[in-house]
Amino acid sequence: MLLEVRDIKVHYDKVEALKSVSLVVSEGSIVALIGANGAGKTTTLNAISGIVGITSGEILFQGERIDKLPAEKIVAIGIAQVPEGRRIFPFMTSFENIKIGAYHRRWKKEINSDIEEIYQHFPVLKERRNQKAWSLSGGEQQMLVIARALMAKPKLLLLDEPSMGLAPMMVEEITRIITDINKRGVNIILVEQNARMALGSAQFGYVLEVGRTVLQGETKELSKDPRVKAAYLGG
């Protein structure tokens, strides 16, 4: 098992943001995490990546506990997060934004080779390499933050609302990119308000409600569940 999250709880001061969240990610998979606003999806990702500490429970990556590690160590062992809201460095160029994703890596030749591989995924970013990041379209900025995360050479990529604010055609493109990244060997946890897109992309899914994992299963089965259909799929 690549990742195991075992009954974690997270508090923000006295507020219990996560009450009991458990999930697993197996090798080669995309795992969807869906739920309403405030369900705890982003907090779960932040706990995995070390941005917030857990109050109790365990998080294991490749069989080793990581819930006491600082965020920079978690990146170094192979977990990268793409935050909600894109969060580019607006006054740096597209190229500079991508390169900064490799800040913890040492070998320049390998980094340059990986940038060229990134451009195969995202040819538009090669065209915009010298353009300031603020001037890119919303879809191009989303590609940019995914590209930046991939430069960390992650085994597990945490994607937080990658389709937010994008036009339908661009959502389709981002979905294709996510699937392609997974086929190239990167495992993914996909957090999405767009439940149809998330369940259509992933093999396994979890539903969070008010800080708890309340449903889980293969996405084909979850999509048929009356509770999921009523709450998240509009039927």
C-alpha positions as CSV (number, residue, x, y, z in Angstrom):
1,M,0.0,0.0,0.0
2,L,1.4,3.4,-1.0
3,L,-0.5,5.6,1.5
4,E,-2.6,4.8,4.6
5,V,-4.5,7.4,6.6
6,R,-5.8,5.8,9.8
7,D,-8.5,7.5,11.7
8,I,-6.9,10.9,11.8
9,K,-8.3,13.9,13.7
10,V,-7.3,17.6,13.2
11,H,-8.1,20.6,15.4
12,Y,-7.8,24.3,14.6
13,D,-7.6,25.6,18.1
14,K,-10.7,24.2,19.8
15,V,-12.5,23.4,16.5
16,E,-12.4,19.8,15.4
17,A,-12.0,20.0,11.6
18,L,-11.4,16.2,11.1
19,K,-13.2,13.9,13.4
20,S,-12.3,10.5,11.9
21,V,-10.9,10.3,8.4
22,S,-9.4,7.0,7.0
23,L,-8.3,6.2,3.4
24,V,-5.8,4.2,1.4
25,V,-4.1,4.8,-1.9
26,S,-2.8,1.7,-3.7
27,E,0.0,1.8,-6.3
28,G,-1.1,2.9,-9.8
29,S,-4.3,4.6,-8.7
30,I,-6.3,7.8,-8.7
31,V,-8.4,8.2,-5.6
32,A,-11.3,10.7,-5.5
33,L,-12.2,12.6,-2.4
34,I,-15.6,14.3,-2.6
35,G,-17.8,16.1,-0.2
36,A,-19.5,19.4,0.4
37,N,-17.7,22.6,1.4
38,G,-16.4,22.3,4.9
39,A,-16.4,18.5,4.8
40,G,-12.7,18.4,5.5
41,K,-11.3,17.5,2.1
42,T,-8.6,20.2,2.0
43,T,-7.7,19.6,5.6
44,T,-7.1,16.0,4.8
45,L,-4.7,16.9,2.0
46,N,-3.0,19.4,4.3
47,A,-2.5,16.7,7.0
48,I,-1.0,14.3,4.5
49,S,1.4,16.9,3.2
50,G,2.4,18.1,6.7
51,I,0.9,21.6,6.4
52,V,-1.3,20.9,9.4
53,G,-0.6,18.5,12.3
54,I,-2.9,15.8,13.3
55,T,-4.3,15.4,16.9
56,S,-4.5,11.7,16.7
57,G,-4.4,8.8,14.3
58,E,-1.6,7.8,11.9
59,I,-0.4,8.6,8.3
60,L,1.9,6.0,6.7
61,F,3.6,6.4,3.3
62,Q,5.3,3.3,1.9
63,G,4.9,1.7,5.3
64,E,6.6,4.5,7.3
65,R,4.8,7.0,9.6
66,I,5.1,10.5,8.2
67,D,2.6,12.4,10.4
68,K,5.5,13.9,12.5
69,L,7.6,15.0,9.6
70,P,7.8,18.7,8.5
71,A,6.2,19.5,5.1
72,E,9.6,19.9,3.3
73,K,10.6,16.4,4.3
74,I,7.3,15.0,3.0
75,V,8.0,16.7,-0.3
76,A,11.4,15.2,-0.4
77,I,10.1,11.6,0.2
78,G,7.7,11.9,-2.7
79,I,4.4,13.7,-1.9
80,A,3.6,17.0,-3.6
81,Q,0.4,19.1,-3.3
82,V,-1.3,21.3,-5.8
83,P,-3.2,23.8,-3.7
84,E,-6.7,25.1,-4.3
85,G,-6.8,28.5,-6.0
86,R,-3.7,27.9,-8.1
87,R,-1.3,30.1,-6.0
88,I,1.2,30.9,-8.6
89,F,4.2,33.3,-8.1
90,P,2.6,36.0,-10.3
91,F,5.6,38.1,-11.1
92,M,7.9,35.2,-11.9
93,T,7.9,33.7,-15.4
94,S,6.2,30.5,-16.3
95,F,9.7,28.8,-16.5
96,E,10.7,30.2,-13.1
97,N,7.5,28.9,-11.5
98,I,8.1,25.4,-12.9
99,K,11.8,25.3,-11.9
100,I,11.1,26.3,-8.3
101,G,9.2,23.1,-7.9
102,A,12.6,21.3,-8.0
103,Y,14.1,23.4,-5.2
104,H,15.1,20.4,-3.1
105,R,16.8,18.6,-6.0
106,R,20.5,18.9,-6.7
107,W,21.3,17.5,-10.2
108,K,21.0,20.3,-12.7
109,K,21.1,18.1,-15.8
110,E,18.3,15.9,-14.5
111,I,16.2,19.0,-13.7
112,N,16.6,20.4,-17.2
113,S,15.7,17.0,-18.7
114,D,12.6,16.9,-16.5
115,I,11.5,20.4,-17.6
116,E,11.6,19.3,-21.2
117,E,9.5,16.3,-20.3
118,I,7.1,18.6,-18.5
119,Y,6.8,20.6,-21.7
120,Q,5.7,17.4,-23.5
121,H,2.8,17.3,-21.0
122,F,2.1,21.0,-21.3
123,P,3.3,22.4,-24.7
124,V,1.5,25.7,-24.1
125,L,3.8,26.3,-21.1
126,K,6.8,26.0,-23.4
127,E,5.3,28.6,-25.6
128,R,4.7,30.8,-22.6
129,R,8.0,30.1,-20.8
130,N,9.1,33.7,-20.7
131,Q,5.7,35.1,-19.9
132,K,4.8,36.4,-16.4
133,A,2.6,33.9,-14.6
134,W,-0.1,36.5,-13.8
135,S,-0.7,37.0,-17.5
136,L,-1.6,33.4,-18.2
137,S,-5.2,32.3,-18.6
138,G,-6.9,30.4,-15.7
139,G,-6.4,27.1,-17.4
140,E,-2.8,27.8,-18.2
141,Q,-2.2,28.8,-14.5
142,Q,-3.7,25.5,-13.4
143,M,-1.4,23.6,-15.8
144,L,1.5,25.7,-14.4
145,V,0.9,24.7,-10.7
146,I,0.5,21.0,-11.7
147,A,3.8,21.2,-13.7
148,R,5.5,22.9,-10.7
149,A,4.4,20.0,-8.4
150,L,5.6,17.4,-10.9
151,M,9.1,18.9,-10.8
152,A,9.3,17.6,-7.2
153,K,9.3,14.0,-8.8
154,P,6.4,12.9,-6.6
155,K,5.2,9.3,-6.2
156,L,1.9,10.8,-4.9
157,L,0.3,14.0,-6.2
158,L,-2.4,15.7,-4.1
159,L,-4.7,17.8,-6.4
160,D,-7.1,20.2,-4.6
161,E,-9.9,21.4,-6.8
162,P,-8.0,21.5,-10.2
163,S,-11.2,22.3,-12.2
164,M,-12.3,25.2,-10.0
165,G,-13.3,28.2,-12.1
166,L,-12.4,26.7,-15.5
167,A,-14.5,26.6,-18.6
168,P,-16.0,23.1,-19.5
169,M,-13.5,22.6,-22.4
170,M,-10.6,23.3,-20.0
171,V,-12.0,21.0,-17.4
172,E,-11.9,18.2,-20.0
173,E,-8.3,19.1,-20.8
174,I,-7.3,19.1,-17.1
175,T,-9.1,15.7,-16.7
176,R,-7.1,14.3,-19.7
177,I,-3.8,15.6,-18.2
178,I,-4.6,14.0,-14.8
179,T,-5.3,10.6,-16.4
180,D,-2.1,10.9,-18.5
181,I,0.0,11.8,-15.4
182,N,-1.3,8.7,-13.6
183,K,-0.5,6.5,-16.6
184,R,3.1,7.7,-16.4
185,G,3.3,6.3,-12.9
186,V,2.2,9.1,-10.5
187,N,-0.5,8.2,-8.0
188,I,-3.1,10.8,-7.3
189,I,-5.6,11.9,-4.7
190,L,-8.1,14.1,-6.4
191,V,-10.2,16.5,-4.3
192,E,-13.1,17.9,-6.3
193,Q,-16.4,19.8,-6.0
194,N,-17.1,18.5,-9.5
195,A,-18.0,15.0,-8.3
196,R,-18.9,13.7,-11.7
197,M,-15.4,14.6,-13.0
198,A,-13.7,13.2,-10.0
199,L,-15.6,9.9,-10.0
200,G,-15.1,9.6,-13.7
201,S,-11.4,10.0,-13.4
202,A,-10.7,7.8,-10.4
203,Q,-10.8,4.1,-9.7
204,F,-11.7,4.4,-6.0
205,G,-13.4,7.1,-4.0
206,Y,-14.3,8.4,-0.6
207,V,-17.1,10.6,0.6
208,L,-16.4,13.0,3.5
209,E,-19.1,14.7,5.6
210,V,-18.4,17.0,8.5
211,G,-14.9,15.7,9.0
212,R,-15.7,12.0,8.7
213,T,-15.3,9.3,6.0
214,V,-18.9,8.2,5.5
215,L,-18.7,6.2,2.2
216,Q,-16.1,4.5,0.2
217,G,-15.8,2.1,-2.7
218,E,-15.0,1.7,-6.4
219,T,-16.1,4.7,-8.2
220,K,-18.4,2.8,-10.5
221,E,-20.4,1.6,-7.5
222,L,-20.2,5.0,-5.7
223,S,-21.7,6.7,-8.8
224,K,-24.7,4.4,-8.5
225,D,-25.2,4.9,-4.8
226,P,-28.5,6.8,-4.3
227,R,-27.0,9.0,-1.5
228,V,-24.1,10.0,-3.8
229,K,-26.4,10.6,-6.7
230,A,-28.7,12.8,-4.7
231,A,-26.1,14.8,-2.9
232,Y,-23.3,15.2,-5.5
233,L,-24.5,14.1,-9.0
234,G,-27.8,15.9,-9.3
235,G,-30.1,13.0,-9.5
